């Protein structure tokens, strides 16, 4: 009996020891896994700081270096403190740039920098934090297989393979981050008047006959910003614009919107009445508006860009110069040119007909 109890106690002790061993083993394994994960995370991070801690950054675009600085929570273009910086756009770029990771690292020497395009970097990005610490990224060639870029940090002896995000985010045209005016948003139905002045003639377009033009006008947008404070319009051909397009726009109020809906309902009822053979008199409603209620936009069209893809434009008396697609503008401009050509053709045709009739009369008289 005593032997049985001894055996049971020994077995229980063995189970207890095994359980304790398993517990400590699992704890150690979990700790090891956590430490490894932390280590791996630390190994793949080149730079990880909060965007709020960045006080300045610079980059290279088209062989020019651009620098932005933050003072009292506001970003400025360092070379022109009056430049209208779009704060949210800059913050968005920084948020994706300040945390950069790598997939692989390669030890190099100064002798083989050219192998990675680092003897002449395509971009050099410098980020400065609130403590004045600078981190310099030199971006070299891209890897043909992975699409990643070779990057050297602070002129060190290690090359990191990073995604294209850092270079694409931190290499941009200055005016892509400008906080400038947008072209007014319009609905086609609210565009009531369009006139085009080509310097020799002013022509008013008809909303029905030229519906495509009214549609094109309502869809106009700026393709890019060019100059936020232009003091020499002649460099863009805007001192003597090729065309001046005047747009009369009537923004509907809530009451007018309700009236429009009622008119549409009445029109639908009239159509249904016609379909069912009801010939009772229906009142025909014609849209009217007071020209004094129109908002007028004057768009001056200057020179075309060198590639002919866009035109320099100015809205009203604004000092801002922007670009609009040539295709969008020409769909408006060519209407006037086409109609002038048609009118000239009709005039020529009429002159020809009159000349033929005169000649025929003279021949008849001579024959008599």
C-alpha positions as a Markdown table, in Angstrom:
| # | Residue | x | y | z |
|---|---|---|---|---|
| 1 | Unk | 0.0 | 0.0 | 0.0 |
| 2 | Unk | 2.8 | 2.3 | 0.9 |
| 3 | Unk | 4.6 | 1.5 | -2.3 |
| 4 | Unk | 1.5 | 2.4 | -4.3 |
| 5 | Unk | 1.3 | 5.8 | -2.6 |
| 6 | Unk | 5.0 | 6.4 | -3.2 |
| 7 | Unk | 4.5 | 5.6 | -6.9 |
| 8 | Unk | 1.5 | 7.9 | -7.2 |
| 9 | Unk | 3.4 | 10.8 | -5.5 |
| 10 | Unk | 6.4 | 10.2 | -7.7 |
| 11 | Unk | 4.2 | 10.3 | -10.8 |
| 12 | Unk | 2.4 | 13.5 | -9.7 |
| 13 | Unk | 5.8 | 15.1 | -9.0 |
| 14 | Unk | 7.0 | 14.1 | -12.5 |
| 15 | Unk | 3.9 | 15.6 | -14.1 |
| 16 | Unk | 4.3 | 18.8 | -12.0 |
| 17 | Unk | 7.9 | 19.1 | -13.0 |
| 18 | Unk | 7.0 | 18.6 | -16.6 |
| 19 | Unk | 4.3 | 21.2 | -16.5 |
| 20 | Unk | 6.6 | 23.7 | -14.9 |
| 21 | Unk | 9.2 | 22.9 | -17.5 |
| 22 | Unk | 6.7 | 23.4 | -20.3 |
| 23 | Unk | 5.5 | 26.6 | -18.8 |
| 24 | Unk | 9.0 | 28.1 | -18.5 |
| 25 | Unk | 9.9 | 26.7 | -21.9 |
| 26 | Unk | 6.9 | 28.4 | -23.6 |
| 27 | Unk | 7.6 | 31.6 | -21.7 |
| 28 | Unk | 11.2 | 31.6 | -22.9 |
| 29 | Unk | 10.0 | 30.8 | -26.5 |
| 30 | Unk | 7.5 | 33.6 | -26.5 |
| 31 | Unk | 10.0 | 36.0 | -25.1 |
| 32 | Unk | 12.5 | 34.9 | -27.7 |
| 33 | Unk | 9.9 | 35.4 | -30.5 |
| 34 | Unk | 9.0 | 38.9 | -29.2 |
| 35 | Unk | 12.7 | 39.9 | -28.9 |
| 36 | Unk | 13.3 | 38.6 | -32.5 |
| 37 | Unk | 10.3 | 40.5 | -33.8 |
| 38 | Unk | 11.6 | 43.7 | -32.1 |
| 39 | Unk | 15.0 | 43.0 | -33.4 |
| 40 | Unk | 13.8 | 42.4 | -37.0 |
| 41 | Unk | 11.7 | 45.6 | -36.8 |
| 42 | Unk | 14.7 | 47.6 | -35.6 |
| 43 | Unk | 16.8 | 46.1 | -38.3 |
| 44 | Unk | 14.5 | 47.2 | -41.1 |
| 45 | Unk | 14.0 | 50.8 | -40.0 |
| 46 | Unk | 16.3 | 53.4 | -41.4 |
| 47 | Unk | 14.5 | 56.4 | -40.0 |
| 48 | Unk | 11.4 | 56.5 | -38.0 |
| 49 | Unk | 10.3 | 59.9 | -36.5 |
| 50 | Unk | 7.1 | 61.7 | -36.2 |
| 51 | Unk | 6.3 | 64.1 | -39.0 |
| 52 | Unk | 5.5 | 66.7 | -36.3 |
| 53 | Unk | 9.2 | 66.6 | -35.2 |
| 54 | Unk | 10.4 | 67.6 | -38.7 |
| 55 | Unk | 11.3 | 71.2 | -38.8 |
| 56 | Unk | 12.9 | 71.3 | -42.3 |
| 57 | Unk | 13.5 | 69.2 | -45.4 |
| 58 | Unk | 15.2 | 69.6 | -48.8 |
| 59 | Unk | 15.3 | 67.6 | -52.0 |
| 60 | Unk | 16.5 | 67.8 | -55.6 |
| 61 | Unk | 14.1 | 68.1 | -58.5 |
| 62 | Unk | 15.4 | 68.7 | -62.1 |
| 63 | Unk | 18.9 | 69.4 | -60.8 |
| 64 | Unk | 17.6 | 72.2 | -58.5 |
| 65 | Unk | 17.5 | 72.0 | -54.7 |
| 66 | Unk | 14.3 | 73.0 | -52.9 |
| 67 | Unk | 14.0 | 73.6 | -49.2 |
| 68 | Unk | 11.0 | 74.0 | -46.9 |
| 69 | Unk | 11.1 | 75.1 | -43.2 |
| 70 | Unk | 8.5 | 75.0 | -40.5 |
| 71 | Unk | 8.1 | 77.9 | -38.1 |
| 72 | Unk | 5.4 | 78.2 | -35.5 |
| 73 | Unk | 3.6 | 75.2 | -37.0 |
| 74 | Unk | 3.5 | 76.7 | -40.5 |
| 75 | Unk | 5.5 | 75.5 | -43.5 |
| 76 | Unk | 7.3 | 78.0 | -45.8 |
| 77 | Unk | 9.2 | 77.7 | -49.0 |
| 78 | Unk | 12.6 | 78.9 | -47.8 |
| 79 | Unk | 13.5 | 80.8 | -51.0 |
| 80 | Unk | 10.2 | 82.7 | -51.0 |
| 81 | Unk | 8.4 | 83.0 | -47.7 |
| 82 | Unk | 5.4 | 84.5 | -49.6 |
| 83 | Unk | 4.9 | 81.4 | -51.7 |
| 84 | Unk | 1.5 | 79.9 | -50.9 |
| 85 | Unk | 2.4 | 76.5 | -49.5 |
| 86 | Unk | -0.5 | 74.0 | -49.3 |
| 87 | Unk | 0.1 | 72.8 | -45.7 |
| 88 | Unk | -1.9 | 69.6 | -45.9 |
| 89 | Unk | -0.1 | 68.5 | -49.0 |
| 90 | Unk | 3.3 | 69.0 | -47.4 |
| 91 | Unk | 2.2 | 67.2 | -44.2 |
| 92 | Unk | 0.9 | 64.3 | -46.4 |
| 93 | Unk | 4.2 | 63.9 | -48.1 |
| 94 | Unk | 6.2 | 64.0 | -44.9 |
| 95 | Unk | 3.9 | 61.4 | -43.2 |
| 96 | Unk | 4.9 | 58.8 | -45.8 |
| 97 | Unk | 8.5 | 59.8 | -46.0 |
| 98 | Unk | 9.6 | 60.0 | -42.4 |
| 99 | Unk | 9.3 | 56.3 | -41.8 |
| 100 | Unk | 11.6 | 54.5 | -44.3 |
| 101 | Unk | 12.4 | 50.8 | -44.2 |
| 102 | Unk | 14.8 | 48.6 | -46.2 |
| 103 | Unk | 14.6 | 45.0 | -47.5 |
| 104 | Unk | 18.3 | 44.4 | -47.8 |
| 105 | Unk | 21.6 | 46.1 | -46.9 |
| 106 | Unk | 24.9 | 45.9 | -48.7 |
| 107 | Unk | 28.4 | 46.9 | -47.4 |
| 108 | Unk | 30.3 | 49.1 | -49.9 |
| 109 | Unk | 33.3 | 51.2 | -50.2 |
| 110 | Unk | 33.9 | 54.6 | -51.9 |
| 111 | Unk | 35.4 | 52.7 | -54.8 |
| 112 | Unk | 32.2 | 51.0 | -55.9 |
| 113 | Unk | 29.6 | 53.8 | -55.4 |
| 114 | Unk | 29.1 | 54.0 | -59.2 |
| 115 | Unk | 27.8 | 50.4 | -59.1 |
| 116 | Unk | 24.7 | 51.6 | -57.3 |
| 117 | Unk | 24.4 | 55.1 | -59.0 |
| 118 | Unk | 25.6 | 56.7 | -55.8 |
| 119 | Unk | 28.5 | 58.5 | -57.3 |
| 120 | Unk | 25.9 | 60.9 | -58.8 |
| 121 | Unk | 22.7 | 60.5 | -56.8 |
| 122 | Unk | 19.4 | 61.1 | -58.6 |
| 123 | Unk | 18.1 | 62.8 | -55.4 |
| 124 | Unk | 19.5 | 63.9 | -52.1 |
| 125 | Unk | 17.0 | 64.3 | -49.4 |
| 126 | Unk | 17.8 | 66.0 | -46.1 |
| 127 | Unk | 15.4 | 65.8 | -43.1 |
| 128 | Unk | 16.0 | 68.0 | -40.0 |
| 129 | Unk | 14.3 | 67.3 | -36.7 |
| 130 | Unk | 13.4 | 69.6 | -33.9 |
| 131 | Unk | 16.8 | 68.9 | -32.2 |
| 132 | Unk | 18.7 | 70.0 | -35.2 |
| 133 | Unk | 19.7 | 66.5 | -36.2 |
| 134 | Unk | 20.0 | 66.0 | -40.0 |
| 135 | Unk | 19.5 | 62.8 | -41.8 |
| 136 | Unk | 20.7 | 62.7 | -45.4 |
| 137 | Unk | 19.4 | 60.2 | -47.9 |
| 138 | Unk | 21.3 | 59.8 | -51.2 |
| 139 | Unk | 19.2 | 58.0 | -53.7 |
| 140 | Unk | 21.0 | 56.0 | -56.5 |
| 141 | Unk | 19.9 | 53.7 | -59.3 |
| 142 | Unk | 16.8 | 51.5 | -59.2 |
| 143 | Unk | 17.1 | 47.8 | -59.2 |
| 144 | Unk | 15.8 | 46.4 | -62.5 |
| 145 | Unk | 14.4 | 43.3 | -60.9 |
| 146 | Unk | 12.7 | 44.6 | -57.7 |
| 147 | Unk | 12.1 | 48.2 | -58.7 |
| 148 | Unk | 13.7 | 49.3 | -55.4 |
| 149 | Unk | 16.2 | 52.0 | -55.1 |
| 150 | Unk | 19.8 | 51.9 | -53.7 |
| 151 | Unk | 20.1 | 54.4 | -50.8 |
| 152 | Unk | 23.0 | 55.5 | -48.7 |
| 153 | Unk | 22.4 | 57.2 | -45.4 |
| 154 | Unk | 24.6 | 60.0 | -44.0 |
| 155 | Unk | 27.5 | 59.1 | -46.4 |
| 156 | Unk | 27.9 | 55.7 | -44.6 |
| 157 | Unk | 29.4 | 52.5 | -45.9 |
| 158 | Unk | 26.1 | 50.7 | -46.1 |
| 159 | Unk | 23.7 | 50.7 | -49.0 |
| 160 | Unk | 20.0 | 50.0 | -48.3 |
| 161 | Unk | 17.5 | 48.8 | -50.8 |
| 162 | Unk | 14.3 | 50.8 | -50.2 |
| 163 | Unk | 11.0 | 51.1 | -52.0 |
| 164 | Unk | 10.4 | 53.9 | -54.6 |
| 165 | Unk | 8.1 | 55.7 | -52.2 |
| 166 | Unk | 10.7 | 58.0 | -50.6 |
| 167 | Unk | 12.1 | 59.2 | -53.9 |
| 168 | Unk | 8.7 | 59.6 | -55.6 |
| 169 | Unk | 7.2 | 61.4 | -52.6 |
| 170 | Unk | 10.1 | 63.7 | -52.0 |
| 171 | Unk | 10.8 | 64.8 | -55.6 |
| 172 | Unk | 8.2 | 67.2 | -56.9 |
| 173 | Unk | 7.6 | 70.3 | -58.9 |
| 174 | Unk | 7.3 | 73.4 | -56.6 |
| 175 | Unk | 3.9 | 74.4 | -57.9 |
| 176 | Unk | 2.4 | 71.0 | -57.2 |
| 177 | Unk | 2.3 | 72.0 | -53.5 |
| 178 | Unk | 1.0 | 75.6 | -54.1 |
| 179 | Unk | -2.2 | 76.6 | -52.4 |
| 180 | Unk | -3.7 | 78.5 | -55.4 |
| 181 | Unk | -7.2 | 79.2 | -56.8 |
| 182 | Unk | -9.2 | 76.4 | -58.5 |
| 183 | Unk | -11.2 | 77.1 | -61.6 |
| 184 | Unk | -14.8 | 77.7 | -60.6 |
| 185 | Unk | -17.0 | 74.6 | -60.5 |
| 186 | Unk | -20.1 | 74.9 | -62.6 |
| 187 | Unk | -23.1 | 72.9 | -63.8 |
| 188 | Unk | -23.9 | 73.1 | -67.5 |
| 189 | Unk | -27.5 | 74.1 | -66.8 |
| 190 | Unk | -26.3 | 77.0 | -64.8 |
| 191 | Unk | -24.0 | 78.4 | -67.5 |
| 192 | Unk | -26.3 | 80.9 | -69.2 |
| 193 | Unk | -24.1 | 83.0 | -71.4 |
| 194 | Unk | -20.8 | 82.5 | -73.2 |
| 195 | Unk | -19.0 | 85.0 | -75.4 |
| 196 | Unk | -15.7 | 84.7 | -77.2 |
| 197 | Unk | -13.5 | 87.7 | -78.1 |
| 198 | Unk | -10.7 | 86.8 | -80.5 |
| 199 | Unk | -9.5 | 90.4 | -80.8 |
| 200 | Unk | -11.3 | 91.1 | -84.0 |
| 201 | Unk | -14.9 | 90.0 | -83.2 |
| 202 | Unk | -17.0 | 89.3 | -80.1 |
| 203 | Unk | -19.5 | 86.5 | -80.6 |
| 204 | Unk | -22.2 | 85.4 | -78.2 |
| 205 | Unk | -23.0 | 81.6 | -78.3 |
| 206 | Unk | -26.4 | 80.1 | -78.1 |
| 207 | Unk | -27.1 | 77.6 | -75.3 |
| 208 | Unk | -29.0 | 75.3 | -77.6 |
| 209 | Unk | -27.1 | 75.6 | -80.9 |
| 210 | Unk | -23.7 | 75.5 | -79.1 |
| 211 | Unk | -24.7 | 73.0 | -76.3 |
| 212 | Unk | -21.3 | 71.2 | -76.7 |
| 213 | Unk | -19.5 | 74.4 | -76.0 |
| 214 | Unk | -21.6 | 75.2 | -72.9 |
| 215 | Unk | -20.8 | 71.7 | -71.7 |
| 216 | Unk | -17.1 | 72.1 | -72.3 |
| 217 | Unk | -17.1 | 75.5 | -70.5 |
| 218 | Unk | -18.7 | 73.9 | -67.4 |
| 219 | Unk | -16.1 | 71.1 | -67.4 |
| 220 | Unk | -13.0 | 73.4 | -67.5 |
| 221 | Unk | -10.4 | 72.8 | -64.8 |
| 222 | Unk | -6.8 | 74.0 | -64.3 |
| 223 | Unk | -4.2 | 71.4 | -65.3 |
| 224 | Unk | -1.4 | 73.0 | -63.3 |
| 225 | Unk | -0.4 | 76.1 | -61.5 |
| 226 | Unk | 2.4 | 78.3 | -63.0 |
| 227 | Unk | 2.8 | 81.6 | -61.2 |
| 228 | Unk | 1.2 | 82.7 | -57.9 |
| 229 | Unk | 2.1 | 86.4 | -58.3 |
| 230 | Unk | 2.8 | 87.3 | -61.9 |
| 231 | Unk | 4.2 | 90.8 | -62.5 |
| 232 | Unk | 5.0 | 90.3 | -66.2 |
| 233 | Unk | 2.0 | 89.0 | -68.1 |
| 234 | Unk | 3.8 | 89.3 | -71.4 |
| 235 | Unk | 5.9 | 86.3 | -70.7 |
| 236 | Unk | 2.7 | 84.2 | -70.9 |
| 237 | Unk | 1.1 | 86.2 | -73.7 |
| 238 | Unk | -1.5 | 87.4 | -71.3 |
| 239 | Unk | -0.8 | 91.1 | -71.8 |
| 240 | Unk | -2.6 | 90.8 | -75.1 |
| 241 | Unk | -4.5 | 87.5 | -74.9 |
| 242 | Unk | -5.4 | 85.5 | -78.0 |
| 243 | Unk | -8.9 | 85.0 | -76.7 |
| 244 | Unk | -11.1 | 86.3 | -73.9 |
| 245 | Unk | -13.9 | 84.0 | -72.9 |
| 246 | Unk | -16.7 | 85.5 | -70.8 |
| 247 | Unk | -18.9 | 83.2 | -68.9 |
| 248 | Unk | -22.2 | 84.2 | -67.3 |
| 249 | Unk | -23.1 | 81.8 | -64.5 |
| 250 | Unk | -26.3 | 81.6 | -62.5 |
| 251 | Unk | -26.0 | 79.7 | -59.3 |
| 252 | Unk | -29.3 | 78.3 | -58.3 |
| 253 | Unk | -30.7 | 79.1 | -54.8 |
| 254 | Unk | -32.7 | 76.6 | -52.9 |
| 255 | Unk | -36.0 | 78.3 | -54.0 |
| 256 | Unk | -34.9 | 78.2 | -57.6 |
| 257 | Unk | -34.0 | 74.5 | -57.3 |
| 258 | Unk | -37.5 | 73.8 | -56.0 |
| 259 | Unk | -39.0 | 75.8 | -59.0 |
| 260 | Unk | -36.9 | 73.8 | -61.4 |
| 261 | Unk | -38.1 | 70.5 | -59.9 |
| 262 | Unk | -41.7 | 71.7 | -60.2 |
| 263 | Unk | -41.1 | 72.7 | -63.8 |
| 264 | Unk | -39.6 | 69.3 | -64.6 |
| 265 | Unk | -42.7 | 67.6 | -63.0 |
| 266 | Unk | -45.0 | 69.7 | -65.1 |
| 267 | Unk | -43.0 | 68.9 | -68.2 |
| 268 | Unk | -43.2 | 65.2 | -67.4 |
| 269 | Unk | -47.0 | 65.5 | -66.9 |
| 270 | Unk | -47.3 | 67.2 | -70.2 |
| 271 | Unk | -45.4 | 64.5 | -72.0 |
| 272 | Unk | -47.5 | 61.8 | -70.4 |
| 273 | Unk | -50.6 | 63.7 | -71.4 |
| 274 | Unk | -49.4 | 63.9 | -74.9 |
| 275 | Unk | -48.7 | 60.2 | -75.0 |
| 276 | Unk | -52.2 | 59.3 | -73.8 |
| 277 | Unk | -53.8 | 61.5 | -76.4 |
| 278 | Unk | -55.0 | 64.2 | -74.0 |
| 279 | Unk | -55.0 | 67.4 | -76.1 |
| 280 | Unk | -56.0 | 69.7 | -73.3 |
| 281 | Unk | -54.0 | 73.0 | -73.3 |
| 282 | Unk | -50.7 | 72.8 | -71.4 |
| 283 | Unk | -48.8 | 75.9 | -70.5 |
| 284 | Unk | -45.4 | 76.2 | -72.1 |
| 285 | Unk | -42.8 | 77.4 | -69.7 |
| 286 | Unk | -39.8 | 79.3 | -70.8 |
| 287 | Unk | -36.8 | 79.7 | -68.5 |
| 288 | Unk | -36.0 | 83.3 | -67.7 |
| 289 | Unk | -33.4 | 84.9 | -65.5 |
| 290 | Unk | -32.2 | 88.4 | -64.6 |
| 291 | Unk | -28.8 | 89.1 | -66.2 |
| 292 | Unk | -28.0 | 91.1 | -63.1 |
| 293 | Unk | -28.1 | 87.9 | -61.1 |
| 294 | Unk | -25.3 | 86.3 | -63.2 |
| 295 | Unk | -21.8 | 85.8 | -61.8 |
| 296 | Unk | -19.4 | 86.7 | -64.5 |
| 297 | Unk | -16.0 | 85.0 | -65.1 |
| 298 | Unk | -13.6 | 86.4 | -67.6 |
| 299 | Unk | -10.9 | 83.9 | -68.8 |
| 300 | Unk | -8.0 | 85.3 | -70.7 |
| 301 | Unk | -6.1 | 82.8 | -72.9 |
| 302 | Unk | -2.5 | 83.6 | -73.7 |
| 303 | Unk | 0.3 | 81.6 | -75.4 |
| 304 | Unk | 0.4 | 77.9 | -75.8 |
| 305 | Unk | 3.2 | 75.9 | -73.9 |
| 306 | Unk | 6.2 | 74.8 | -75.9 |
| 307 | Unk | 4.8 | 71.3 | -76.5 |
| 308 | Unk | 1.4 | 72.8 | -77.5 |
| 309 | Unk | -0.4 | 70.7 | -74.9 |
| 310 | Unk | -1.7 | 73.6 | -72.8 |
| 311 | Unk | -2.5 | 77.3 | -72.7 |
| 312 | Unk | -1.5 | 79.9 | -70.1 |
| 313 | Unk | -4.6 | 81.4 | -68.7 |
| 314 | Unk | -5.7 | 84.1 | -66.2 |
| 315 | Unk | -9.1 | 84.5 | -64.5 |
| 316 | Unk | -10.3 | 88.0 | -64.2 |
| 317 | Unk | -7.7 | 90.4 | -62.8 |
| 318 | Unk | -6.0 | 87.7 | -60.7 |
| 319 | Unk | -2.2 | 87.8 | -60.4 |
| 320 | Unk | -2.2 | 84.0 | -60.7 |
| 321 | Unk | -1.4 | 82.2 | -63.9 |
| 322 | Unk | -2.4 | 78.6 | -64.5 |
| 323 | Unk | -2.6 | 76.1 | -67.3 |
| 324 | Unk | -5.7 | 74.6 | -69.1 |
| 325 | Unk | -5.5 | 71.7 | -71.5 |
| 326 | Unk | -5.3 | 72.8 | -75.2 |
| 327 | Unk | -7.8 | 70.1 | -76.1 |
| 328 | Unk | -10.4 | 71.5 | -73.6 |
| 329 | Unk | -9.9 | 75.1 | -74.8 |
| 330 | Unk | -9.8 | 74.4 | -78.5 |
| 331 | Unk | -13.2 | 72.6 | -78.3 |
| 332 | Unk | -14.5 | 76.1 | -77.3 |
| 333 | Unk | -12.3 | 78.3 | -79.4 |
| 334 | Unk | -12.7 | 76.4 | -82.7 |
| 335 | Unk | -16.4 | 76.9 | -82.6 |
| 336 | Unk | -16.0 | 80.6 | -83.4 |
| 337 | Unk | -13.3 | 79.9 | -86.0 |
| 338 | Unk | -15.4 | 77.3 | -87.7 |
| 339 | Unk | -18.4 | 79.6 | -87.8 |
| 340 | Unk | -16.3 | 82.4 | -89.2 |
| 341 | Unk | -15.0 | 80.1 | -91.9 |
| 342 | Unk | -18.5 | 78.9 | -92.7 |
| 343 | Unk | -19.7 | 82.5 | -93.0 |
| 344 | Unk | -16.8 | 83.4 | -95.2 |
| 345 | Unk | -17.5 | 80.3 | -97.4 |
| 346 | Unk | -21.2 | 81.3 | -97.6 |
| 347 | Unk | -20.3 | 84.8 | -98.6 |
| 348 | Unk | -17.9 | 83.6 | -101.3 |
| 349 | Unk | -20.5 | 81.2 | -102.5 |
| 350 | Unk | -23.1 | 84.0 | -102.7 |
| 351 | Unk | -20.6 | 86.2 | -104.6 |
| 352 | Unk | -19.9 | 83.3 | -107.0 |
| 353 | Unk | -23.6 | 82.7 | -107.6 |
| 354 | Unk | -24.3 | 86.4 | -108.2 |
| 355 | Unk | -21.4 | 86.6 | -110.6 |
| 356 | Unk | -22.6 | 83.6 | -112.6 |
| 357 | Unk | -26.1 | 85.0 | -112.8 |
| 358 | Unk | -24.8 | 88.3 | -114.0 |
| 359 | Unk | -22.6 | 86.6 | -116.6 |
| 360 | Unk | -25.6 | 84.5 | -117.8 |
| 361 | Unk | -27.8 | 87.6 | -118.1 |
| 362 | Unk | -25.1 | 89.3 | -120.2 |
| 363 | Unk | -24.7 | 86.3 | -122.5 |
| 364 | Unk | -28.5 | 86.2 | -123.0 |
| 365 | Unk | -28.7 | 89.9 | -123.8 |
| 366 | Unk | -25.8 | 89.5 | -126.3 |
| 367 | Unk | -27.5 | 86.6 | -128.0 |
| 368 | Unk | -30.7 | 88.6 | -128.4 |
